[in-house]
Amino acid sequence: MIIYNVTINIDDSVHDKWLLWMTEKHIPEVLATGKFVKATFVRVLIVEEMGGSTYSTQYFAEDAKKLESYLTEDAPKLRQEGISLFGDKMLAFRTELEVLKEFTV
């Protein structure tokens, strides 16, 4: 399992519009590509010096091939919409993670 983590700091001036866009449009569109089996959306609880609010979305892909397919075929278009809507009010960074082992209670 591969986790594609996208962490975004969003400016307070567009926060509510961005949050609605993420939960009602963007995340469902990413999942609709068929490249991921699920996603989690969380708020980062640490207060950033730069202000705003920070969120993290983890998209779970079955393997690296699915993620690579998403990154080449779908990501550019989906990222562009966020840039068009929120521009410099949104700062994102992305991390690719490999699940080595899961532990449950």
PyMOL commands that set and color helices and strands:
alter all, ss='L'
color gray80, all
select helices_A, chain A and resi 12-32+64-73+75-89
alter helices_A, ss='H'
color red, helices_A
select strands_A, chain A and resi 2-10+38-43+53-61+90-98
alter strands_A, ss='S'
color yellow, strands_A
deselect
rebuild
show_as cartoon
